[in-house]
Amino acid sequence: MCGGGPVGVGRVAEDEALAASYQRDHGLDVYVDGHNHIMLRTGSVDGIQMPKPLGELVHAELRARELPTPVIINTKTKNRTFLPHGASALD
């Protein structure tokens, strides 16, 4: 999840809005903690991790297909972890 930038009124509001979009658009149980990080409450979550170059290609393809998918970016390794969710009953 993104977020956790310098704490300020605007930054907190941005992170709260981002967390709300994760809840609304992806059904994820998230909240913004006291350190301004977006946290995911979970028992288990499926994730697909890949290096930055491949992750950028996959992200571009998902956008082109209009398939919004939450992505966690590791700020140290730059790896991307995609959080896929189950297909709908129509898929």
N, C-alpha and C positions, 0 to 999 in steps of 0.2 A: 504494500500500500504506500502511496505517496503521503506526503505531509511531514510534519516535524521540523519545519523551517524555523527561522527566528521568531520568537513569540512576540506578538503584537496584536492589537485588536483586529486588524485586517487579516493577518495570518490565521488567527483562531477562527474567524468567521469563514475563511476559505476552507479550512480543514473540516469544520462542522458541516459545511455545505457538501464537501466531497464525501464525508462519511454518510451523510443523508442520501447521496446518490448511490453509494454502494448498497445501502439498505433497500432503497426504492427500486433500483434498476437490476440488482443482482441477487437480492434476497439474503445478503450477508449480514450477520449480527456483529456490527462494528460500533465502536465508540471512540471519542477523542479523550486520551488520558491526560493526567496532570502535567505531562511533559510535552503536550501538543503533538503526540504521535497517534496515528489512527491504528487502533488495535482491533483484532478479530477474535471474537469469542468463539471457541470451537471445541469439538471433541476430536473430529478428524476432518481434514479437507484434502481434496485431490489437488495436486499441483504438478505442473510440467515445467521443469527448469531447463534452461538452455543458455548458452553463452550469448553475449550481447549481439554479435553480428547476425546469428540465426534468429534471435529474439526480435530484432528489428524487422527482419523479413516477414516473420510470422505475424507480428503486430500490424504491419502494412497490409498484409493479405486479409487479416480479420477485419480491418477497417474497410478495405475495398469491398468485402462481402457484407458489410454492415452487420457484423457480429461482435458487438461490444463485449469485451472480456476483461475482467480485472487483472492487473499485472503488478507484481511486486518487483521492484528494482533494488538489487543489493548494491548499496553505494560503494562498497569496497571492491567486490569482484566484478561488478557491472552485469552479472548474470540476471536474466529475466525469469521470473516464475509466474506462469499463467495459471489462473484459478478457473478452470472450466467448470461448468455446471451441467447437469443432466439435460439431455435433449427433451424437447417437449413431446407430448403425446402424438403430435402430428409428424414428428421426424422419424 
